[in-house]
Amino acid sequence: MLAVAIVVTLIVLLFARDVSRAAHNASGPRRSENLSFAAAANALVTRENLFDQRLDALLVGGASLSRPVFAARLDQLNGVLQGWVTTANQLRRPLLVHAVNDTLAELTLRRVAAYQTLLASVASKLSLPNPGSTRFERDPSPATTLTSTSAAWNVARFSLVREPGRAHLDALSNVTASSATAMSLSALRGSASLALVRSVAISALRVSPSALPSTPGSMLLPPVTSLRLGVSVTNRAYALQAVTLIVRLVPHAGPRAAVQRVLHATLTPLGSYAFVPAPIATVASEHATLTLRLVGAPGGAALTHTETYQVVVSPSGNG
């Protein structure tokens, strides 16, 4: 589609050049303008029809794709739309007979808004990340807009057939509108490969100062006055995931109260995040239980959701 975009840009530039020349050419300026516009408009319509076919294929056959691949396809499609806006605005001037170029520009902008709304809606229904920012207000009925705009253009495209140059303007297709039905989207939501299975895990723990050699589940520390932790967590699902990490140190005896740290983060799809709680005070010869608990989604089979350590701080050695 990049090659098509480059071709469209060149055609639009040629259209502008021909318009400039026509202003100084007494013979048939309208013919030149009409034919130049037709070439640029047909290139834009070709891009829109190709997009229509690609999105339709994704909605109809995307149930077999994985979540990352499906999301990437949505992102790619969304990225194409900004080029339409640029091209449509370039075609507005000079205003041709029946305002056909202004009509195409306005219809294209409405279609961009409809497509952006549709892409965001599909992503939302599948709990996928939004495919990108939108520059237009949300269209409350994108399928209806796609149908009405394609019908409007398929009437307006005959505006130049009896004008100088007898320019032919191509028709807009409209296959996505029928695919963007509740039935089609329910098929995507029912896909096993697109189903969201939330799963998070504690993937690594860093302790400073480094713990001394000890048995599994134990943490033998040198005689220090504070314990610093770094806790890495991993999102195993392709979806944004809010999580909360609760770090709690409970002394076994003595006057010291339990210490708790609560931290929050939103993990990116298949991403990891390192929590760094504020240091926790310790005293020499202290015995305590350290618990790390991750909240927000199931841990899943063989994944760590909670870790517990028996902490022993070595005596100071003084006296």
N, C-alpha and C positions, 0 to 999 in steps of 0.2 A: 504493500500500500504506500510505502515511502516513494517508490518510483512514480506511482500515479500522482502523488502530491506534488512532486517536482514538475511533472508534466503540466499539471494544472497551473502552478505558479508561472511557468513560462508562457502558457497560453494567455493568462490574465495580463501579463506584462505586454504581450503582443497586442492584446485588445486595447490596452491603454495607448500603445504606440500608434496603432491604426486610427484611434480616435483623434490623436494629436495631428496626424497627417491629414485626416479627413477635414479638419477645420481649415486647412489651407488648400484643399483640393475641391474645386467647384464641381467636378463630375462625380456624382454618386456618393456623397459622403454618408448618406443614410445606409446605403447598401453595404459599405465597408464596416460601418458601426454594427449593423445587424449581423453580418456574417462573423465578425470578430467576437461579438457577444455569444453567438450560437456555439462557436468552438469552445469558449471558456465555460459556458453554461453546461454543455453536454459533458465536458470533462468532470465538472462538479457532480452532475447527476450520475455519471458512471461511478464515481467514488461512493455516493450515497447508496446506489443500488448494490454495490459490492459489500458495503457495510451491512445492509439489510439482509443479504444472503448469509453473511458470516454470523450475524447475531441469531438469525433464525436457525442455522445449523447448530449453534451452541445451545439454544434453548430446547431444540428437539432431540439432539443427540448427546448432550453434555452429561447425561446421567452416568455414563461409563468412565468419566474423567475423575481424577483425584481432586481433592480440595485445592491443593496448591496450583495445579494446572488450570483448573476452572477459574480460580481467582486471577491467574496471570492472563487468561483470555479476556476477562472482563476489563482488566487494566489496559490491555492493548487496545481494545475497542474504545474505551473512554479517551485514551490519548489521541485518537484520530480526530475527535470531534472539534477540537480547537482550530484545526486547519480549515474546517468548513466555515467557521465564523469569519476568519480572515479573508478567505476567498469570496464569500458572499458579500461582505462589505466593500471589497474592491470592485465588485460588479455593479454597484449602485449607480455609478456615474460614468458617462452622461446618461441622463434619463431617456430611455428609448420610448418608442410609441407604445401606447397602452400600459406604460410603466412596467413592462414585463420583467425588466432586470430588478426593479425594486420589489416586485412580487416574489421573484425567486429568492431574493435575499431575506425577506421577511419570513417566508415559508421555511427556509433553511434554518433560521434562528429558532423558530418554533419546534422544528424537528430535533435540533440539538438538545433543547430543553427536555423534550419528551424522551429522547434516548438516554440522556443523563439520569433522568428520574427512573427510567426502566432498569438501567444497569444497577443503580443504587438499591432499588427495590429487590431485585434478584439477589444481590449480595446480602441484603438484610435478612431475607427469608432463609438463606442458607447459613446465616451467622458468619459470613465472610467479611473481611475488612472492606470498607467503602472503596470502590475502585478509583476514587479521585475527587478532587474538589469540583463543585459546579459553579458556574458563573450566572446561572439563571434561576429563577424561582422554580420550586418544585411543581411539576405538571400533575394536577390531580387525576388526569385520565390519559396517560401517555399513548395507549393503544388507539384511543379515539382520535387523538391529535395526529398520530401517524397516518391514520386512514383519511382524515379530512384534508390534511395538507397534501397528501399525494393526489387525492381527487382534485383539489383546487389547482395544483400545478398541471395536471393532465388535461385541464381545460385551458389554462393560461398559455400553455406551450404552443398553441396554434396561433398566437397573436401575430407572428411574423410571416405566416405562410403567404400572405398577399401583399406584404410590404417589399420594398426594394431588397433584392437578394434572395427572396423567398426562403428564408432560413428555416431549417428543420430543427426543432428542439425535442430532445429525447424524453420519454416518459419515465416517471418515478415508479419503482416497484413498491409493493407493500405486503411482504410475506411475514414480517416480524409481528405485525399487529395480531394476526391469528394465532401465532405461537405463544404470545404473551398472555395466555389465558390461564385461569385458575387451574385447569386440568393439566396444562403443560408444566406449570410451576410445581404442582403437587407431585408430578413424576420426578422432578429434580429433588424435591424434599424427601421423596421416598427412596432415593438412591442410596445403596449401602456405601458406595465409595465417596459420596458427598456428605454423608451423615456426620454430624459433629459429635465426637466422643471426647469430652473434656477430660484432661488428665494433667496433673502437675506433680512435681517431685522435688525433694531436696536432693540436689546432685553433688554438693561438695561443702565441706566445712573447713575453714581456715582459723587457726587459733594462734593468738599472739599474747604472750610469748609462747613459743612452741612447747607442746606438751612433751613430757618425758616418756620413755617407753613404758607401756602398761598393757593390761589385758583389754580385749575388745569391750567396748561399753564403759571403759574407765578413762578418766582424764587426769593424769598426774602432772601437776604444775609445779614449777619452781616457786620459791617464796616471793610472790609478787603482790602488789597492792591493787592491781586491776587486771581484768580479763577482757581482751579485745577479740571479737569474733567477726568473721566474714562468712556469710551463708549464701551459697549459690543455689538458685532454684531454676527449674526448667519447665517450660510449657511444651507438652508433647502433642498438643492439638494445633491445627491450623485455624486459629481464631484468637482474637484478643481475649485475655483472661485476667480479671482482677483477682489478686491474692493478698492475703494477710499473713505475715510471719509473726508468731508469738514466741518470744524468748523469755524463759523463766528460770531463775536460779533460786532454789530453796535451801537454805542452810539446815543441816540436821539438828543442830543444837546451838545454844547461845542466844544472846539478845538480838542478833541481827535479823531484820525482817526480810522476807522474800523480795526479790527484785524482778521486775517484769518490763520488757520492752515490746512494744507493738508497732510493727512497720507495715506499710501498704505500698503496693505497686501494681501496675498493669503490664502484664507480659505480652510481648509481641507474638504473633503466630510462630510456633516452633522456636521461640526465642528463650534466652536465659537472662537472669538478672541477679546481681550480687547485692544482697542486703548487708549493710555495715551498721549494726546497732551501736549506740553510745556505750563506752566502756562500762563494765560492771565491776564494782569494788569487791575486793577479796581481802582476806586476812590470813596470815600464816597459820598453818595447822588446821585450816577449815575443811570440813567435809560438807558437801552439798550435792543436790541433784540438779542437773541442767537439762531442761527440756526445750526442744525446738519443735514447734508445731506449725504446719503450713495449712492454711484454710482458704477455700475458694473453689476447689474442684476435687473430684476423687483422685486418690493417689494412683489407682490402677494396679494391676497385677505386677508384683515384683518391683514396685516403685515405692520409694520412701516418702512417707507423709509426716511421720513423727520420729524424732530421734531423742533418745534419753541417755545421758552420761552421768556416771558417778564421779564427781569432781573431788579431788584431794589436793589441797595446797600444802606443799612441803613446809616443815618447820623452818623458822628463820635461821637457826644455827647460832643465834646470839645467846650467850650465857649457857 
